[in-house]
Amino acid sequence: MKKIENSYLKRSQSLLELIDKSPTPFHAVEEFKHQLKNGGYVELMEQDSWDLSPGGKYFVIRNGSSLIAFCVGSIMPDESGFKIIGAHTDSPNLRLKPNPSYVKNGYIQLGVEVYGGALLTTWTDRDLSLAGRVVLKEASKKARKSSRVKQKSLSSEGYGCASRLVKFDRPLLRIPQLAIHLNRSVNEKGLVLNPQNHLPPVFALSDGKIKSKKMLEELVAGELNCDPTDILGMELQLFDLQKGTLAGVNNEFVFASRLDNLASCHAAMSALLESPRKDSATRVLVFYDNEEVGSDTAQGGGSPFLKGVLERISAGGSKPREAFMRGIARSLFVSADMAHAIHPNYSEVHDANHLPMINSGPVIKSNAGQKYATEGVSASQFEQFCEKAKVPVQKFAIRSDMRCGSTIGPITAANLGIRTVDVGSPMLSMHSIREMAGSKDQENLIRVFKEFYKPEQFFTKRC
Ligand code: ZN
């Protein structure tokens, strides 16, 4: 079998590094922030007045978990449009409840809620840890002086609060499966998990003396080098400590957590950072949180975050409202989210004419019920980018007797009235704690996105 070229492997390794650094949307956005700053992008605050200049490179973060970056075109959007790629930073997982700790049968356990459509059984018997955002009293002097975590990671949130990210690099938790001797029919009937009863992980043994309720706060305070009484709130989620890896006889696969959808974020960010600065059109990327729970949050795809930023980019001329609306009519939104590859053991769940293969290029997703926003023109435009980038392209539609999933594509298309295409790299084990994709497809997607972001590749009219 032919070996995969090295450039593909480097791309996939870079993706795996991002995933390992990003157990939560907060960590992913923090990593992208560093990348953008290194690439010369300037951070803007939503509450400040913006003074944007043509060719200027900027980014703005909302809630620490969503991000928009843009490179202002040399011509105003009313004449040149926006070239936008969107993806989401969140993945299905288990999240700690506000009062998580309790003692049961001699164990200290943590109550969890399911975030998104997780494949629950994959969370059992894993080496799990905790990561997330901790809200502290802003006055916490000890937290400010921490030598272990850099000062810049303490961000002021107003109202006397500051936030810090935390990530434990050792196994703290496990959701143990029941032994087969106590669940004899599990292989025939499948493992059925009640989220309330069966998912709380084991955290420690209780000796009857330890104040179990305080154990978690003390652990987090120790990691952040602050006092437990400085902690006002915690948003912690579980993640698998096992690092992502290249896999398969010829390294044709990647096995990792959160490929859906950090792979699309990584591809969009790589394309933006590697594109030449000067272009007539304004290049934009938007990474939303909360796609896996329906997008209807202040930082999700259902929010006015993107619309507000595009309006502010259009605000320089004498007719800002018209500039925005004319700009939208010249634009294309590429909604990037992972796609279903054909599963060799379950081919009956796929439509026989739509069988995307791993390492065979991005997939254009269509649905008659408009769960994907793709239409004829947007699909054709994306196919042309693939052709110019010399990357094969595939198509997906769900079986007619099955319900289709959705993306940020339709919600963005409906909010902005913008032409949209839904695309993504093919993968298996979607929403498992350990997903699987192709090592060649990351480079494939980046090449197509770079073609889209290529200078003077803009759309003059809406047909
Ligand atoms: Zn997704």
Residues whose N, C-alpha, C, O or C-beta is under 5 A from the ligand:
A	BS01	ZN	D260 N261 D337 M338
